[in-house]
Amino acid sequence: MARAIWSGYITFGLVSVPVGLYSATQEHELDFHQFQRGTSDRIRYKRVNERTGREVDYDKIVKGHDVGGGEYVIVEQEELADIAPGRSRTLEISTFVDLDEIDPIHFQKSYYLAPTDSANASSYALLRDALAKTNRAGIASFVMRSKEYLATIRADDKVLVLETMFFLDEIRDPAKEIGKLPAKSGAGKQLSMAVDLIEAMSGSWRPASYKDSYTERVKKLVATKRKGEEVVYNEEEPEATAKTDLVAALRASVEEARARRAGAAKKTPAKKTPAKKTAAKKSAKKAPAKKTSGKKAPAKKAAAKKAA
């Protein structure tokens, strides 16, 4: 079993639930070390005193905040821990909101929450089930690794999931970051066809259908180079569709998407047909057995009289 990266209490009202926090996700990209080109010499990073050029041990390093003019305020790690809000190890829920009201841009990283002891498992289950029934998420704040986080706590089947969130002032204004953006496209033929294309390409969310193809290519590259062979990819970058070609491109895309969906629909029933026929045969064989159950009818009538 994994080790909790944070432990404390979920609090809401006067209720406290002891929990542990566990990573819910992991990335599967390949790790690369750095080397000097043409050699097998690894590149290493060291913490070096810029004045003396000497390496400094980690336990001798403190943090300093730049207040301008070349002046720094030095802060010890213990001082940061002492002023940390929520140092009592609490995940304090301040309010419950509808999940659909939260813009996904606020979500940062997912974690699992689990009860830390069996004696309080019922309190954990109660909160989880109540959140699921109401489709609500608890908005909470807590401190982890000298940083305060805003978070949502929601139910996902048997587990509580915590999503760390960006504070509002941490989300950049698109107008300031990007500048001028296109105006509304209007309600013309192009928009209508774009909607048709979206509808034709729509489907259910199936996470298992999506794979990290780039990582697979990197693995293949490493394996091929290890054999001393050369890897050549001929994939071309797409070109922007010209405004004059947009309608034709949309029309062709809609027809292609509809044909693909129609082809998939034809294949699906063909596979299920034999199963339906055998099920029908089984139900037909069981039909006579229902007639013999007529002996139970008097018992139901007797029960009805008693109830009366």
C-alpha positions as CSV (number, residue, x, y, z in Angstrom):
1,M,0.0,0.0,0.0
2,A,1.2,3.5,-0.9
3,R,2.4,5.9,1.8
4,A,0.2,9.0,2.5
5,I,1.9,12.2,1.4
6,W,-0.2,14.2,3.8
7,S,-2.4,13.3,6.8
8,G,-4.9,15.3,8.8
9,Y,-8.6,15.8,9.2
10,I,-11.5,16.8,7.0
11,T,-13.6,19.1,9.0
12,F,-17.1,20.3,8.2
13,G,-19.4,21.8,10.8
14,L,-18.5,20.1,14.0
15,V,-17.5,16.8,12.3
16,S,-13.8,15.8,11.9
17,V,-12.8,12.8,9.7
18,P,-9.1,11.6,9.9
19,V,-7.8,11.0,6.4
20,G,-4.6,10.4,4.4
21,L,-3.8,12.0,1.0
22,Y,-2.5,9.8,-1.8
23,S,-1.4,10.6,-5.4
24,A,-4.2,9.7,-7.9
25,T,-2.2,10.1,-11.1
26,Q,1.2,9.4,-12.5
27,E,2.9,10.4,-15.8
28,H,4.6,7.7,-17.9
29,E,7.0,9.8,-19.9
30,L,10.6,8.4,-20.3
31,D,13.3,9.9,-18.2
32,F,16.4,11.3,-19.8
33,H,19.8,12.2,-18.3
34,Q,22.0,14.9,-19.7
35,F,25.4,14.3,-21.3
36,Q,28.0,16.4,-23.0
37,R,27.7,15.7,-26.7
38,G,30.3,13.3,-28.0
39,T,31.2,11.9,-24.6
40,S,29.7,9.6,-22.0
41,D,30.1,12.3,-19.3
42,R,27.0,13.0,-17.2
43,I,26.0,16.6,-16.5
44,R,25.4,17.2,-12.8
45,Y,23.9,20.1,-11.0
46,K,25.2,21.4,-7.7
47,R,24.2,24.0,-5.1
48,V,27.1,26.4,-5.3
49,N,27.9,29.6,-3.4
50,E,28.2,32.2,-6.2
51,R,30.9,34.1,-4.3
52,T,33.2,31.3,-3.2
53,G,32.3,28.7,-5.9
54,R,32.0,26.0,-3.2
55,E,29.2,23.5,-2.9
56,V,26.8,24.1,-0.1
57,D,25.0,21.3,1.9
58,Y,21.2,21.4,1.7
59,D,20.7,21.8,5.5
60,K,22.8,25.0,5.4
61,I,20.5,26.6,2.8
62,V,17.8,29.1,3.8
63,K,15.2,31.0,1.7
64,G,15.4,34.7,0.9
65,H,12.7,36.9,-0.6
66,D,13.8,39.7,-2.9
67,V,12.3,43.0,-1.7
68,G,14.0,45.1,-4.4
69,G,17.2,47.1,-4.5
70,G,19.3,44.0,-4.0
71,E,17.9,43.5,-0.5
72,Y,16.6,40.1,0.6
73,V,14.7,39.1,3.7
74,I,15.9,35.7,5.0
75,V,13.3,33.3,6.3
76,E,13.9,30.0,8.1
77,Q,11.9,26.9,7.2
78,E,10.7,26.6,10.8
79,E,9.3,30.2,10.6
80,L,7.3,29.3,7.5
81,A,5.9,26.2,9.3
82,D,4.9,28.3,12.4
83,I,2.8,30.8,10.5
84,A,1.3,28.3,8.1
85,P,-2.5,28.5,8.2
86,G,-4.1,25.2,9.0
87,R,-0.9,24.0,10.8
88,S,-3.3,21.8,12.9
89,R,-3.4,19.5,9.8
90,T,-7.0,20.3,8.8
91,L,-8.8,20.2,5.5
92,E,-11.5,22.7,6.5
93,I,-14.6,22.7,4.3
94,S,-16.1,26.1,4.2
95,T,-19.0,25.5,1.8
96,F,-20.5,22.9,-0.5
97,V,-21.1,23.8,-4.2
98,D,-22.6,22.1,-7.2
99,L,-19.9,20.4,-9.2
100,D,-21.2,21.8,-12.5
101,E,-20.6,25.3,-11.3
102,I,-16.8,24.9,-11.2
103,D,-14.9,25.9,-14.3
104,P,-12.4,23.2,-15.0
105,I,-9.6,25.8,-15.4
106,H,-9.5,26.0,-11.6
107,F,-8.5,22.3,-11.3
108,Q,-4.8,21.6,-10.8
109,K,-4.0,18.0,-9.6
110,S,-6.0,15.0,-8.3
111,Y,-5.4,13.1,-5.1
112,Y,-7.2,10.3,-3.3
113,L,-8.4,10.7,0.3
114,A,-8.7,7.6,2.5
115,P,-9.7,7.0,6.1
116,T,-6.6,6.5,8.3
117,D,-8.3,4.1,10.7
118,S,-11.2,1.7,10.7
119,A,-12.9,3.3,13.7
120,N,-13.7,6.4,11.6
121,A,-14.4,4.7,8.3
122,S,-18.2,5.2,8.8
123,S,-17.7,9.0,9.0
124,Y,-15.7,8.9,5.8
125,A,-18.4,6.8,4.1
126,L,-21.1,9.1,5.3
127,L,-19.5,12.2,3.8
128,R,-18.7,10.3,0.5
129,D,-22.3,9.1,0.1
130,A,-23.8,12.5,1.0
131,L,-21.7,14.2,-1.6
132,A,-22.6,11.7,-4.2
133,K,-26.3,11.9,-3.5
134,T,-26.3,15.7,-3.7
135,N,-23.8,16.1,-6.5
136,R,-21.9,18.5,-4.4
137,A,-18.2,19.2,-3.8
138,G,-16.8,20.5,-0.6
139,I,-14.6,23.6,-1.0
140,A,-11.7,23.4,1.4
141,S,-8.3,24.8,2.2
142,F,-5.2,23.2,3.6
143,V,-1.4,23.5,3.9
144,M,1.0,21.0,2.3
145,R,4.7,21.5,1.9
146,S,4.7,25.1,3.1
147,K,2.0,26.1,0.6
148,E,-1.7,26.8,1.1
149,Y,-4.1,25.1,-1.4
150,L,-7.6,25.7,-2.3
151,A,-9.3,22.3,-3.0
152,T,-12.5,20.5,-3.9
153,I,-13.5,17.3,-2.2
154,R,-15.9,15.1,-4.3
155,A,-17.1,11.6,-4.3
156,D,-16.0,9.1,-7.0
157,D,-17.6,5.7,-6.6
158,K,-16.1,4.3,-3.3
159,V,-13.4,7.0,-2.8
160,L,-13.2,10.7,-2.0
161,V,-11.1,12.6,-4.5
162,L,-9.4,15.9,-3.7
163,E,-8.6,18.3,-6.5
164,T,-6.1,21.1,-5.7
165,M,-7.2,24.3,-7.4
166,F,-5.8,27.6,-8.6
167,F,-7.0,30.7,-6.7
168,L,-8.8,33.2,-8.9
169,D,-5.8,35.6,-8.9
170,E,-3.6,32.7,-10.2
171,I,-5.6,32.4,-13.4
172,R,-4.4,34.7,-16.1
173,D,-6.7,37.0,-18.0
174,P,-6.8,35.8,-21.7
175,A,-7.2,39.3,-22.9
176,K,-4.0,40.4,-21.3
177,E,-2.0,37.2,-22.2
178,I,-3.2,36.8,-25.8
179,G,-4.5,40.2,-26.9
180,K,-7.1,40.6,-29.5
181,L,-9.3,37.6,-30.1
182,P,-11.7,37.0,-33.1
183,A,-15.2,38.3,-32.8
184,K,-18.3,36.0,-33.0
185,S,-18.4,34.0,-36.2
186,G,-22.1,34.8,-36.8
187,A,-24.9,32.3,-37.7
188,G,-24.1,31.6,-41.3
189,K,-23.6,28.4,-43.3
190,Q,-20.1,27.9,-41.9
191,L,-21.3,27.8,-38.3
192,S,-24.1,25.5,-39.2
193,M,-21.8,23.1,-40.9
194,A,-19.3,23.3,-38.0
195,V,-22.1,22.3,-35.6
196,D,-23.1,19.4,-37.9
197,L,-19.4,18.2,-37.8
198,I,-19.3,18.4,-34.0
199,E,-22.6,16.4,-33.8
200,A,-21.3,13.8,-36.3
201,M,-18.1,13.4,-34.4
202,S,-19.7,13.2,-30.9
203,G,-19.6,10.1,-28.8
204,S,-19.3,8.9,-25.2
205,W,-16.2,9.6,-23.1
206,R,-14.2,6.4,-23.0
207,P,-10.8,7.1,-21.4
208,A,-9.4,3.6,-22.4
209,S,-9.7,4.6,-26.0
210,Y,-6.9,7.1,-25.7
211,K,-3.2,6.2,-25.6
212,D,0.0,8.2,-25.3
213,S,1.3,7.5,-28.8
214,Y,4.2,10.0,-28.4
215,T,5.8,8.0,-25.5
216,E,5.5,4.9,-27.6
217,R,7.3,6.6,-30.4
218,V,10.1,7.6,-28.0
219,K,10.4,4.1,-26.7
220,K,10.7,2.8,-30.3
221,L,13.3,5.5,-31.1
222,V,15.4,4.4,-28.1
223,A,15.1,0.7,-29.0
224,T,15.9,1.3,-32.7
225,K,18.9,3.5,-31.9
226,R,20.2,0.9,-29.4
227,K,20.3,-1.6,-32.4
228,G,22.3,0.9,-34.3
229,E,19.5,1.5,-36.8
230,E,18.2,4.8,-38.1
231,V,14.7,6.0,-37.5
232,V,12.9,8.1,-40.1
233,Y,9.4,9.6,-39.6
234,N,7.7,11.1,-42.7
235,E,4.8,12.7,-40.9
236,E,4.0,16.2,-42.2
237,E,2.7,19.1,-40.2
238,P,-0.9,20.2,-41.0
239,E,-1.4,23.4,-43.0
240,A,-4.0,26.0,-42.0
241,T,-7.3,25.8,-44.0
242,A,-7.8,28.8,-46.2
243,K,-11.0,30.8,-45.6
244,T,-12.1,30.1,-49.2
245,D,-11.7,26.3,-48.6
246,L,-13.4,26.2,-45.2
247,V,-16.9,25.3,-46.4
248,A,-15.6,22.5,-48.6
249,A,-13.4,21.2,-45.9
250,L,-16.3,21.2,-43.4
251,R,-18.7,19.5,-45.9
252,A,-16.1,16.7,-46.6
253,S,-15.4,16.3,-42.9
254,V,-19.1,15.9,-42.0
255,E,-19.6,13.3,-44.8
256,E,-16.5,11.4,-43.6
257,A,-17.6,11.4,-40.0
258,R,-21.1,10.3,-40.8
259,A,-19.8,7.5,-43.0
260,R,-17.5,6.3,-40.3
261,R,-20.3,6.4,-37.7
262,A,-22.6,4.5,-40.1
263,G,-20.0,1.9,-40.7
264,A,-19.4,1.4,-37.0
265,A,-23.2,1.1,-36.4
266,K,-23.5,-1.6,-39.0
267,K,-20.8,-3.7,-37.4
268,T,-22.1,-3.5,-33.8
269,P,-25.6,-5.1,-34.3
270,A,-24.0,-7.9,-36.4
271,K,-21.9,-9.0,-33.4
272,K,-24.9,-8.9,-31.0
273,T,-27.4,-10.7,-33.2
274,P,-26.4,-14.3,-32.3
275,A,-26.5,-13.5,-28.6
276,K,-30.0,-12.1,-28.9
277,K,-31.3,-15.2,-30.7
278,T,-29.8,-17.6,-28.1
279,A,-31.3,-15.5,-25.4
280,A,-34.7,-15.7,-27.1
281,K,-34.4,-19.5,-27.3
282,K,-33.5,-19.7,-23.6
283,S,-36.5,-17.6,-22.6
284,A,-38.7,-19.7,-24.9
285,K,-37.6,-22.9,-23.1
286,K,-38.3,-21.4,-19.7
287,A,-41.8,-20.3,-20.7
288,P,-43.5,-23.6,-19.7
289,A,-41.8,-23.4,-16.3
290,K,-43.8,-20.3,-15.5
291,K,-47.1,-22.2,-15.9
292,T,-46.1,-24.7,-13.1
293,S,-45.7,-21.8,-10.8
294,G,-49.5,-21.5,-10.6
295,K,-49.3,-23.4,-7.3
296,K,-47.9,-20.3,-5.6
297,A,-51.0,-18.2,-6.5
298,P,-53.1,-19.3,-3.5
299,A,-50.3,-18.4,-1.2
300,K,-50.3,-14.8,-2.6
301,K,-54.1,-14.6,-2.1
302,A,-53.8,-15.9,1.4
303,A,-51.2,-13.3,2.1
304,A,-53.5,-10.6,0.7
305,K,-56.4,-11.7,3.0
306,K,-54.1,-11.5,6.0
307,A,-53.0,-8.0,5.0
308,A,-56.7,-7.1,4.6
